[in-house]
Amino acid sequence: MAPALAAFATAVLAFALYAPATRFGFVRDDHELIEQNPTLVSGDLPSLVATDFWLASGTPSGMWRPVVSLSYAWNARASGTTPAPFHRVNLLLHAAVTALVTLGAFAAGGVWPALAAGAWFAAAPVHVESVAWVAGRTDLLCALFALAALALDRRARARRGGVARSLAVAAFAAALLSKELAAAWVVVLAVAAWVDAPREWAGAPGPQRSEPRPELRPELRPALRSAGGLARWLAPYLVVTLVYVVIHALVAAPVHPSIWQTEAARMARRIGAVQVLPLAIAYLVPGFAHSADRIAWPIAPGFDPRLVGYLALDIAAVAVLAWLARRRRAVAAAVAVFVVPLAVTAARAAATSVLTVAERNVYLPSAGIAWLIGAGVAAARRRFAHPLGRGIATGVAAALAITAAFETARALGDWRDDQTMYAAMVRAQPAHAEARIGLANELLQRGATREARVHLDAAERAEPRHPALHVSRAWAAAIDGDWAGELA
């Protein structure tokens, strides 16, 4: 099977799995970003590309994502602000990213590893939030351009530059302009370039080799013969990153902690940054209870022994990446794809106390896990000469993809509308205050004040200072005409 055919097959699988989402409505952030955003159809492009991502809602976010905003504007101009066309674009983007993951896995050993990696990525339930939610398009576009930059950079190194080089830099810039998660993607490019270069070509210490390692194809030999050569090769990406950081600081509104949060709560969020990678790993475990906008695991005041475990896992991940890169193992690039974007999320949380551990942040990093699955299948097929052993390795990979597909099909319906989404959040995270408040608001729209008050009471126990809680209580009192009871 040709690489293009394998990529097409997994892309079709990705689209088919999420086809029911084309019947879903707008959910949560979609309302403000799209449905109630007048700039999408006004033709005011400067307001879309040169302002804070959340400007239309009146709430500063500290985000600048012009590529995503322009994609929403294109959708709105082409078909209005009805949900189905927006969902179809998300599905096409997920299919395109899946194709890139499949093509990238061919370097691990051919068609079966590529199909294993692509099928798992297409079906992974951790992707439901990014694909079924229109607002998740930020992760789809970021992953599409980041992985394209990685593939094009590899091609450019093989051909000593050319058009692929310019396209790689352009794709890298587009990834940055889609989501801040790509801020350190140059590190991934550096690891990939270093790994592709045999020791004697890059000038690093180590045993000399008369032939390239088996996993390195001759056409991928890069023109990087020293650390200086690597730095010169990465210079355009570093310049683009620097320019991006400067413009981002000028355009995006500064992030301020919520005034209703106590200083202790803000510190807990900063410390909670150590959970980003452990939670990402947990999301990938079969059987995990997936839901929208997950919150971090609670951390006890004072010394919490779990923090030691989280921190040890973080350090181990970085150490493994450094060890693999130093030894130029082929899987180092895949590990970098997983670890580096998560490190960006953790660093942002530690710096700003804005802790986001939502599953959508794992969309791009999970491409690295898909490539590790492909590498595992390739290694097993090389190790076992007997067809039975190879069949078992391929069967295990198929079982992972099939299990993932069933979990995705089960979780997809949670994104049908706001009420189903908030209900799923409450089931998976009973202490999630915003989920409780959101579900209560949906119930209040239907006049179910008694049920709504149950969720508002639970939200108050979790976050008694949350301002939206009191707005919802006032709404319930207005429906019941019971202001005296609410104020008592």
C-alpha positions in Angstrom: 0.0 0.0 0.0 1.4 3.4 -1.0 1.8 6.0 1.7 -0.8 8.3 0.2 -3.3 5.5 0.1 -2.7 4.7 3.8 -3.0 8.3 4.7 -6.3 8.6 2.8 -7.7 5.5 4.5 -7.0 6.8 8.0 -8.3 10.3 7.1 -11.6 8.7 5.9 -11.8 6.8 9.2 -11.2 10.1 11.1 -14.0 11.8 9.2 -16.4 8.9 9.5 -16.0 8.5 13.2 -17.0 12.2 13.8 -19.6 12.5 11.1 -22.5 12.6 13.7 -21.0 15.9 15.0 -22.3 17.7 11.9 -25.7 17.5 13.5 -24.6 19.1 16.7 -25.2 22.7 17.7 -22.9 25.4 19.0 -21.6 24.8 22.5 -20.3 27.0 25.3 -17.5 29.3 23.9 -19.0 28.8 20.4 -21.8 31.2 21.2 -19.5 34.2 21.9 -16.8 33.4 19.4 -19.1 32.7 16.5 -22.8 32.9 17.0 -22.8 36.3 18.8 -19.6 37.7 17.1 -20.6 40.6 14.8 -17.0 40.9 13.4 -17.3 37.6 11.6 -19.7 38.9 9.0 -18.9 42.6 9.2 -15.9 42.4 7.0 -13.7 44.1 9.7 -10.7 41.9 9.2 -8.3 44.2 11.2 -10.5 43.5 14.3 -10.1 39.8 13.7 -6.3 39.7 13.1 -5.0 42.5 15.2 -6.9 42.2 18.4 -7.2 39.8 21.4 -8.9 36.5 20.4 -11.8 37.1 22.8 -12.3 40.8 22.0 -15.9 40.3 20.7 -17.0 39.0 24.1 -15.5 41.9 25.9 -13.4 39.6 28.0 -9.6 39.8 27.5 -7.9 36.4 27.2 -4.2 37.1 26.6 -4.6 35.1 23.4 -3.9 36.0 19.8 -5.0 33.5 17.2 -5.7 35.3 13.9 -5.5 32.2 11.8 -8.4 30.7 13.8 -10.4 33.9 13.7 -10.0 34.1 9.9 -11.1 30.5 9.5 -14.3 31.4 11.5 -14.8 34.5 9.3 -14.4 32.4 6.1 -17.0 29.9 7.5 -19.4 32.6 8.3 -19.1 34.3 5.0 -19.5 31.1 3.1 -22.5 29.6 4.9 -23.6 32.0 7.7 -23.4 31.2 11.4 -25.2 27.9 11.4 -23.4 25.1 13.2 -23.2 22.3 10.6 -20.7 24.0 8.2 -18.4 24.8 11.1 -18.5 21.2 12.3 -17.7 20.0 8.8 -14.6 22.1 8.6 -13.5 20.7 12.0 -13.9 17.2 10.7 -11.9 17.9 7.5 -9.1 19.4 9.6 -9.0 16.4 11.9 -8.9 14.1 8.8 -6.0 16.2 7.4 -4.0 16.0 10.6 -4.6 12.3 10.8 -3.2 11.9 7.3 -0.1 13.9 8.3 0.4 11.6 11.3 0.0 8.5 9.1 2.6 9.8 6.6 5.0 10.7 9.4 4.8 7.2 10.8 6.1 5.6 7.6 9.6 6.5 8.8 9.1 4.0 11.6 8.9 1.0 9.3 6.3 1.1 6.5 2.6 0.5 6.0 1.6 -1.4 9.1 3.2 1.0 11.6 1.7 3.9 9.7 -1.8 2.4 9.7 -1.5 1.6 13.4 -0.4 5.2 14.2 -3.0 6.8 12.0 -5.9 4.7 13.0 -5.2 5.2 16.7 -4.9 9.0 16.2 -8.1 9.1 14.2 -10.0 7.3 16.9 -8.4 8.5 20.2 -11.2 9.7 22.5 -9.0 12.4 23.9 -9.6 14.2 20.7 -13.4 14.5 21.1 -13.2 17.9 22.7 -11.0 19.4 19.9 -13.0 17.9 17.0 -16.7 17.9 18.2 -16.4 21.4 19.7 -16.1 24.2 17.1 -14.0 26.2 19.5 -11.5 23.3 19.5 -10.5 24.3 16.0 -7.5 26.2 17.6 -5.9 22.8 18.3 -6.8 21.3 14.9 -5.2 24.2 13.0 -2.2 24.4 15.4 -1.5 20.6 15.0 -2.0 20.8 11.2 0.5 23.5 10.7 3.0 22.3 13.3 3.1 18.8 11.9 3.3 20.2 8.4 6.3 22.3 9.4 8.0 19.3 10.9 7.5 17.2 7.7 8.5 20.1 5.4 11.6 20.8 7.4 12.7 17.2 7.1 12.2 17.4 3.4 14.0 20.7 3.2 17.0 19.2 5.1 17.1 16.3 2.7 17.1 18.7 -0.3 19.3 21.3 1.2 16.6 23.9 1.3 14.4 25.0 -1.6 10.7 25.6 -1.7 10.1 23.1 1.2 12.3 25.3 3.4 10.1 28.4 2.8 6.9 26.4 3.2 8.2 24.9 6.5 8.8 28.4 7.9 5.4 29.6 6.7 3.7 26.5 8.3 5.6 27.1 11.5 4.3 30.8 11.6 0.8 29.6 11.0 1.0 27.2 13.9 2.1 30.0 16.2 -0.8 32.1 14.9 -3.3 29.3 15.6 -2.5 28.6 19.3 0.2 29.6 21.8 0.9 25.9 22.4 3.3 26.0 19.4 5.5 28.6 21.1 8.4 26.1 21.7 7.9 24.0 18.5 11.3 25.1 17.4 12.6 22.7 20.1 10.8 19.8 18.4 12.3 20.9 15.0 15.8 20.9 16.7 15.4 17.5 18.1 14.2 16.1 14.8 17.1 17.6 13.0 19.6 16.3 15.5 18.2 12.8 15.5 18.2 12.7 11.7 21.9 13.5 11.6 24.3 10.6 12.3 27.0 11.4 14.8 29.9 11.7 12.5 28.0 14.2 10.3 26.9 16.4 13.1 30.4 16.4 14.8 29.2 15.1 18.1 31.3 12.7 20.1 30.7 9.0 19.8 31.7 6.0 17.8 32.2 6.6 14.1 29.9 4.9 11.7 30.8 3.9 8.1 27.1 3.6 7.2 24.0 5.4 8.4 21.9 3.7 11.1 19.2 1.4 9.7 16.4 3.6 10.7 17.8 6.6 8.8 17.0 6.6 5.1 19.9 7.9 2.9 17.7 10.6 1.3 17.2 12.2 4.7 20.9 12.9 5.4 20.9 16.6 6.5 23.4 19.2 5.7 24.1 19.8 9.4 27.7 19.0 10.2 28.1 21.0 13.4 26.2 22.6 16.2 26.7 25.9 14.4 25.1 24.4 11.3 22.1 23.3 13.4 21.8 26.8 14.8 22.0 28.4 11.4 19.3 26.0 10.1 17.0 26.9 13.0 17.6 30.6 12.8 14.5 31.5 10.6 12.3 29.6 13.1 13.9 31.5 16.0 13.4 34.8 14.3 9.7 34.0 13.6 9.2 33.0 17.2 10.8 36.2 18.5 8.7 38.4 16.2 5.6 36.4 17.2 6.3 36.9 20.9 6.7 40.7 20.5 3.6 41.1 18.4 1.6 38.8 20.7 2.6 41.0 23.7 1.4 44.1 21.9 -1.9 42.7 20.5 -3.2 40.3 23.1 -4.6 41.8 26.3 -2.5 41.0 29.4 -3.8 38.1 31.5 -4.9 39.0 35.1 -5.9 36.5 37.7 -9.6 36.4 38.5 -10.2 38.9 41.3 -12.5 36.5 43.1 -9.8 34.0 43.6 -7.8 34.1 46.8 -4.0 34.3 46.8 -3.9 30.8 48.1 -6.0 29.6 45.2 -3.7 31.3 42.7 -0.7 29.7 44.2 -2.3 26.3 44.1 -2.9 26.9 40.4 0.8 27.8 39.8 1.9 24.7 41.7 -0.7 22.7 39.8 1.4 23.2 36.7 3.2 20.0 37.6 0.0 18.1 36.9 -0.2 19.0 33.2 1.9 16.1 31.9 0.6 13.4 34.4 -3.0 14.3 33.5 -2.2 14.2 29.8 -0.9 10.6 30.3 -4.0 9.7 32.2 -6.2 11.0 29.4 -4.6 8.5 27.1 -5.3 5.4 29.2 -8.2 3.3 27.8 -11.3 3.6 29.9 -10.6 7.1 31.2 -13.8 9.1 31.9 -13.5 11.9 29.2 -15.3 15.2 29.5 -15.0 18.8 28.5 -12.7 21.3 30.2 -11.3 19.1 32.9 -10.0 20.7 36.1 -6.8 19.8 37.8 -6.7 17.2 40.6 -7.1 19.0 44.0 -3.9 19.7 45.9 -4.0 19.6 49.7 -2.8 22.7 51.6 0.8 22.5 52.8 2.9 19.5 51.7 1.1 17.1 49.4 3.1 13.9 48.7 1.3 13.6 45.3 3.2 16.7 44.2 6.5 14.7 44.6 5.1 12.1 42.2 3.9 14.6 39.7 7.2 16.4 39.7 9.2 13.2 39.5 7.2 12.2 36.4 7.8 15.6 34.8 11.5 15.4 35.4 11.6 11.8 34.2 9.9 12.8 30.9 12.4 15.6 30.3 15.3 13.3 31.2 14.1 10.5 28.8 13.8 13.1 26.0 17.3 14.4 26.7 18.8 10.8 26.8 17.0 9.8 23.6 18.1 12.9 21.8 21.7 12.6 23.0 21.8 9.1 21.6 20.0 10.1 18.5 17.3 7.5 18.9 14.6 7.7 16.2 11.8 8.0 18.8 13.3 11.1 20.3 11.3 13.3 17.9 8.1 11.6 18.8 8.8 12.0 22.5 9.5 15.7 21.9 6.2 16.1 20.1 4.5 14.9 23.2 6.5 16.6 25.9 7.4 20.1 24.5 3.8 21.4 23.9 2.8 20.2 27.4 5.8 22.0 28.8 4.5 25.2 27.3 1.1 24.7 29.0 2.8 24.1 32.3 5.1 27.1 32.0 2.1 29.4 31.3 0.2 28.1 34.3 3.3 28.6 36.6 3.7 32.1 35.3 0.2 33.4 35.3 -1.8 31.0 37.6 -4.1 30.3 34.6 -4.1 26.5 34.8 -5.6 24.7 31.9 -5.5 20.9 31.8 -8.3 20.4 29.3 -8.1 17.4 27.0 -8.0 19.7 24.0 -4.4 20.6 24.9 -3.4 17.0 24.3 -4.4 17.0 20.6 -1.1 18.0 19.2 1.1 16.1 21.8 -0.9 12.9 21.1 0.7 12.8 17.6 3.9 11.9 19.3 2.1 9.0 21.1 0.7 7.8 17.8 4.2 7.8 16.3 5.4 5.8 19.4 2.7 3.3 18.7 3.8 3.0 15.1 7.5 2.6 16.2 6.4 -0.1 18.6 4.6 -2.0 15.9 7.7 -1.6 13.6 10.1 -2.9 16.3 7.9 -5.9 17.1 7.6 -6.8 13.4 11.4 -6.6 13.1 11.9 -8.7 16.2 9.5 -11.5 15.4 10.4 -13.3 12.2 7.4 -15.6 12.5 4.1 -14.4 10.9 2.3 -15.2 14.2 4.5 -12.8 16.2 4.0 -10.1 13.7 0.3 -10.7 13.6 0.1 -10.4 17.4 1.9 -7.1 17.3 -0.4 -5.8 14.6 -3.5 -7.2 16.4 -2.6 -5.3 19.6 -2.3 -2.1 17.7 -5.7 -2.8 16.0 -7.3 -3.5 19.4 -6.1 -0.1 20.7 -7.6 1.6 17.7 -10.9 -0.3 18.0 -11.2 0.4 21.7 -10.5 4.0 21.1 -13.2 4.2 18.4 -15.8 2.7 20.7 -14.9 5.2 23.5 -15.0 8.1 21.0 -18.4 7.0 19.7 -19.7 6.9 23.3 -18.3 10.2 24.3 -19.3 12.1 21.1 -22.9 12.5 22.0 -21.9 14.5 25.1 -21.3 17.4 22.7 -24.7 17.5 21.1 -25.7 20.7 23.0 -24.9 22.7 26.1 -27.0 20.7 28.4 -25.5 17.3 27.4 -22.0 18.8 27.6 -22.5 20.2 31.1 -24.2 17.0 32.3 -21.2 15.0 31.1 -18.8 17.4 32.9 -20.8 16.9 36.1 -20.8 13.1 35.8 -17.0 13.0 35.3 -16.1 15.9 37.7 -18.8 16.4 40.4 -16.7 19.2 42.0 -16.4 21.2 38.8 -18.1 24.5 39.8 -18.4 25.9 36.3 -19.9 22.6 35.1 -22.5 22.8 37.9 -23.3 26.4 37.2 -23.5 25.8 33.4 -25.9 22.9 33.9 -28.0 24.9 36.4 -28.3 27.7 33.8 -29.5 25.2 31.2 -32.1 23.9 33.6 -33.2 27.5 34.5 -33.9 28.2 30.8 -36.4 25.3 31.0 -37.8 26.6 34.3 -36.5 23.6 36.4 -35.4 25.8 39.3 -35.5 23.0 41.9 -33.0 20.9 40.0 -30.9 24.0 39.2 -30.6 24.9 42.9 -29.2 21.4 43.6 -26.3 22.1 41.2 -25.9 25.7 42.5 -25.6 24.3 46.0 -22.9 21.9 44.8 -21.1 24.7 43.0 -21.1 26.8 46.1 -19.5 24.0 48.1 -16.7 23.8 45.4 -16.2 27.5 44.6 -18.1 29.7 47.1 -16.6 32.9 45.6 -17.4 32.2 42.0 -19.3 35.3 40.7 -21.4 33.4 38.2 -22.8 31.4 41.1 -24.6 34.5 42.5 -25.9 35.6 39.1 -27.5 32.2 38.6 -29.0 32.3 42.1 -30.5 35.6 41.3 -32.0 34.2 38.1 -33.5 31.3 40.0 -35.0 33.7 42.5 -36.5 35.9 39.7 -38.1 32.8 38.1 -39.6 31.7 41.4 -40.3 35.2 42.7 -38.6 34.2 45.9 -36.2 37.1 46.6 -36.8 36.9 50.3 -35.8 33.3 50.4 -32.7 33.8 48.3 -31.5 36.8 50.4 -32.2 35.1 53.7 
